[in-house]
Amino acid sequence: MPFLQDAFLRELNGATIAKADDPKSVDETALKARLVARVNQILPAGTVAELKFQPIVVAPVRAQQ
């Protein structure tokens, strides 16, 4: 697992993950292809065929009154 985490972080920081026409959106299709290619360099080829992204909603914390 640490090897995959390291490879993913390097891949995410090595090139943009944004869509060319919308820099505030992640290009999921291109990113998935990059990550699957990277994971198949570490694990036996074909071990991982697909990745699933889950959206995370980031909301500011409001002070309690």
MIZA-566496 format. One record per residue (C-alpha): x, y, z. Coordinates in Angstrom, 1 decimal. Each point is the difference from the previous one (the first is absolute). Layout:
<selos>
X|Y|Z
...
</selos>
This chain:
<selos>
0.0|0.0|0.0
2.7|2.6|0.7
1.5|-0.5|-3.5
-3.4|0.7|-1.5
-0.6|3.0|2.1
3.4|1.4|-0.9
-0.5|-0.7|-3.7
-3.5|1.7|0.1
1.4|3.1|1.7
2.8|0.2|-2.5
-2.4|-0.4|-2.9
-2.4|2.6|1.4
2.8|2.5|0.6
1.8|-0.7|-3.3
-2.5|1.5|-2.4
-3.3|1.8|0.2
-3.2|-1.8|0.9
-2.2|2.8|-1.2
-2.1|0.0|-3.1
1.5|2.1|-2.8
-3.2|2.0|-0.5
-1.0|0.2|3.7
3.0|0.4|2.4
-2.3|-0.3|3.0
-1.1|-3.6|-0.9
1.9|-3.2|0.1
0.5|-1.9|-3.3
-1.1|-3.3|1.5
0.3|-2.0|-3.2
3.6|1.1|-0.6
0.9|-0.3|3.7
-1.4|-3.5|0.3
2.0|-1.2|-3.1
3.2|1.5|1.5
-0.6|-1.6|3.4
-0.9|-3.4|-1.4
3.1|0.0|-2.2
2.1|0.9|3.1
-1.6|-2.7|2.2
0.6|-2.6|-2.7
3.7|0.9|0.0
0.2|-0.9|3.7
-2.4|-3.0|0.2
-0.2|-2.8|-2.5
-1.4|1.4|-3.3
-3.8|-0.3|-0.1
-0.5|-0.2|3.8
-1.9|3.3|-0.1
-2.2|0.8|-2.9
-2.0|2.9|1.3
-0.1|2.6|2.7
-3.0|1.6|1.6
0.2|3.6|1.2
-2.3|1.1|2.8
-0.9|3.7|0.3
0.9|1.8|3.1
-1.8|3.1|1.0
2.1|2.6|1.8
-2.0|2.5|1.9
1.2|2.8|2.3
-0.5|-0.6|3.7
-2.4|2.5|1.6
0.6|1.2|3.4
-2.7|-1.0|2.5
-2.0|2.7|1.6
</selos>
